Each structure stands twice: as C-alpha cells, then as structure tokens.
Amino acid sequence: MNFEQLYRAHHAEVRRFALYLAGDYAEAEDITSETFIRAWAADAPMRAVSLKAYLMAIARNLHRQKQRSRKWHDALDEGLASEHPGPEAALATKRELQAVYARLQRLAEIDRAALLMRAFGNLSYHEIATVLGISEASARVKVHRARNAITAHTDERTT
C-alpha cells in the first residue's frame, strides 16, 4: 500500500477521531496530518491489532502530547457543532449537539478515547484494549461508563 492509498482509506476516520478528541477543527487537521506522516515514516513494525487501531493510537498519542504541552485546557469552540450548517439544521439540534460535545470533552481522556474508538472507529474491545494498554474487560467498562455519562444528561432532559 502506498501513502496515497493509506491516506485515502483512513483519512476520514482518523480526522473524525481526532476532531472528537480535540474538539477543534484546526487541531484535528494537525493531528490527522501528523498521524499519517508518523505512520508512514515509522521504522518499527506496527504493534497494534489492525492498521486502523495503529493510526488511532498515533492520533491519540499526538493529542495527549498536545494536551500535556498546554498549561490550560481550551474551552470547546461554540461553533463546533456545524462548520457549514445546512438550511435544515434546527437550533435545538445544534444546541443538543454542542451539549453532547461538551459532555464528551468532560470525560477523562482515556474514557473518551475508548468510546470514540468503539463508536466511530468500529474497533473491537480487544483492539481498544491493545491501543490503550488495558485489559479487554477494562475497555468494555470504560466504553460502557462513557456511554452512560454521555446519555445520562440526555435522559434527564427528556423526562
């Protein structure tokens, strides 16, 4: 597989994963670009279960490096819900999406990463556990608890 094939096959998933991790479009683009550069330039053989898991592990590590280098955590951009809203985008939907993003950002980084790998990366619990360096049972628990934390607030509002 050449670089262009690698990029085309996985760019959208890695970018979406990076966006949900970072909560910022510009940072997500930086993480995505750097992920593919590092994956392509890596001398060591990949250790993850799958190529997708390997790319998400790189993206997660890049995000963590950026977080450690910051002295403060930026608030979630208010315009994140939709970069180019269509005419059918309702205000209530936009606000709910922003609230979900905000709740997602409040999760512990490892819980957020596990949830995103499962929900958007379609990684198995085994792959998630390998990437995060935890047991498969812990990966299942982290995903379950993260889902509950995200949906608990929504459930409260509908009752």
C-alpha positions as CSV (number, residue, x, y, z in Angstrom):
1,M,0.0,0.0,0.0
2,N,1.4,3.4,-1.0
3,F,1.0,6.6,1.0
4,E,-1.9,7.9,-1.1
5,Q,-3.9,4.6,-0.7
6,L,-3.2,4.6,3.1
7,Y,-4.4,8.2,3.4
8,R,-7.5,7.8,1.2
9,A,-8.5,4.6,3.0
10,H,-8.3,6.0,6.6
11,H,-8.2,9.8,6.4
12,A,-11.9,10.4,7.2
13,E,-11.9,8.0,10.2
14,V,-8.7,9.4,11.7
15,R,-9.8,13.0,11.2
16,R,-13.2,12.3,12.8
17,F,-11.5,10.6,15.7
18,A,-9.0,13.5,16.1
19,L,-11.9,16.0,16.0
20,Y,-13.8,14.3,18.7
21,L,-10.7,14.0,20.8
22,A,-9.5,17.6,20.4
23,G,-12.8,19.4,20.0
24,D,-11.1,21.8,17.5
25,Y,-11.1,21.6,13.7
26,A,-7.6,23.1,13.2
27,E,-6.1,20.8,15.9
28,A,-7.8,17.8,14.4
29,E,-6.3,18.6,11.0
30,D,-2.9,18.9,12.5
31,I,-3.2,15.6,14.4
32,T,-4.5,13.9,11.3
33,S,-1.7,15.1,9.1
34,E,0.9,14.3,11.7
35,T,-0.6,10.8,12.2
36,F,-0.1,9.8,8.6
37,I,3.4,11.3,8.5
38,R,4.4,9.3,11.5
39,A,2.8,6.1,10.4
40,W,4.4,6.3,7.0
41,A,7.9,7.2,8.4
42,A,7.8,4.7,11.2
43,D,10.8,2.3,11.1
44,A,9.3,-0.1,13.7
45,P,6.7,-2.6,12.6
46,M,3.2,-1.8,13.8
47,R,2.3,-3.3,17.1
48,A,-1.5,-2.8,17.1
49,V,-4.0,-5.4,16.1
50,S,-5.1,-3.5,12.9
51,L,-3.9,-0.6,10.8
52,K,-6.9,1.4,11.8
53,A,-6.1,0.8,15.5
54,Y,-2.4,1.7,14.9
55,L,-3.4,5.0,13.2
56,M,-5.9,5.8,16.1
57,A,-3.2,5.1,18.6
58,I,-0.8,7.5,16.9
59,A,-3.6,10.2,16.8
60,R,-4.4,9.7,20.4
61,N,-0.8,9.9,21.4
62,L,-0.4,13.1,19.4
63,H,-3.5,14.6,21.1
64,R,-2.1,13.6,24.5
65,Q,1.2,15.3,23.7
66,K,-0.5,18.5,22.8
67,Q,-2.6,18.4,26.0
68,R,0.5,17.9,28.1
69,S,2.2,20.8,26.4
70,R,-0.6,23.2,27.2
71,K,-0.8,24.9,30.5
72,W,-4.5,25.3,30.3
73,H,-7.3,23.4,28.6
74,D,-9.2,25.5,25.9
75,A,-12.9,25.5,26.2
76,L,-14.9,23.8,23.4
77,D,-15.4,26.1,20.5
78,E,-19.0,27.2,20.4
79,G,-19.1,26.9,16.6
80,L,-18.0,23.2,16.7
81,A,-21.5,21.8,16.2
82,S,-21.5,22.6,12.5
83,E,-18.8,24.1,10.3
84,H,-21.3,24.5,7.4
85,P,-24.8,24.2,8.7
86,G,-27.5,23.4,6.1
87,P,-30.8,25.1,6.0
88,E,-32.5,22.2,7.7
89,A,-30.3,22.5,10.8
90,A,-32.6,23.4,13.7
91,L,-31.5,25.4,16.6
92,A,-32.5,22.8,19.2
93,T,-30.5,20.1,17.4
94,K,-27.5,22.4,17.2
95,R,-27.6,23.1,20.9
96,E,-28.0,19.4,21.8
97,L,-25.1,18.5,19.7
98,Q,-23.0,21.2,21.4
99,A,-24.1,19.9,24.8
100,V,-23.0,16.3,23.7
101,Y,-19.6,17.6,22.6
102,A,-19.2,19.5,25.9
103,R,-20.1,16.3,27.9
104,L,-17.7,14.3,25.7
105,Q,-14.9,16.8,26.4
106,R,-15.5,16.5,30.2
107,L,-14.8,12.7,30.1
108,A,-11.4,11.5,31.2
109,E,-9.2,11.3,28.1
110,I,-8.8,7.5,28.2
111,D,-12.6,7.1,28.6
112,R,-13.2,9.5,25.7
113,A,-10.7,7.7,23.5
114,A,-12.2,4.3,24.3
115,L,-15.7,5.5,23.5
116,L,-14.6,7.1,20.2
117,M,-12.6,4.1,19.1
118,R,-15.6,1.9,19.6
119,A,-18.4,4.3,18.3
120,F,-16.6,5.9,15.4
121,G,-13.7,3.7,14.7
122,N,-15.6,0.4,15.0
123,L,-12.7,-1.1,16.8
124,S,-13.2,-4.3,18.8
125,Y,-12.8,-4.2,22.5
126,H,-9.6,-6.3,22.0
127,E,-8.2,-3.6,19.7
128,I,-9.2,-0.8,22.1
129,A,-7.5,-2.6,25.0
130,T,-4.3,-3.1,22.9
131,V,-4.2,0.6,21.9
132,L,-4.9,1.9,25.4
133,G,-2.7,-0.7,27.2
134,I,-5.5,-2.0,29.4
135,S,-7.4,-5.3,29.7
136,E,-10.3,-6.1,27.4
137,A,-12.7,-6.1,30.4
138,S,-11.4,-2.6,31.3
139,A,-12.0,-1.4,27.8
140,R,-15.6,-2.7,27.9
141,V,-16.2,-1.0,31.3
142,K,-14.7,2.3,30.0
143,V,-16.9,2.3,26.9
144,H,-20.0,1.4,28.9
145,R,-19.4,4.1,31.6
146,A,-18.5,6.7,28.9
147,R,-21.8,6.0,27.1
148,N,-23.7,6.3,30.3
149,A,-22.1,9.6,31.1
150,I,-23.0,11.0,27.7
151,T,-26.5,9.7,27.7
152,A,-27.4,10.3,31.4
153,H,-27.9,14.0,30.8
154,T,-30.0,13.5,27.7
155,D,-32.2,11.0,29.5
156,E,-32.7,13.5,32.3
157,R,-33.9,16.2,29.9
158,T,-36.4,14.0,28.2
159,T,-38.2,13.0,31.4
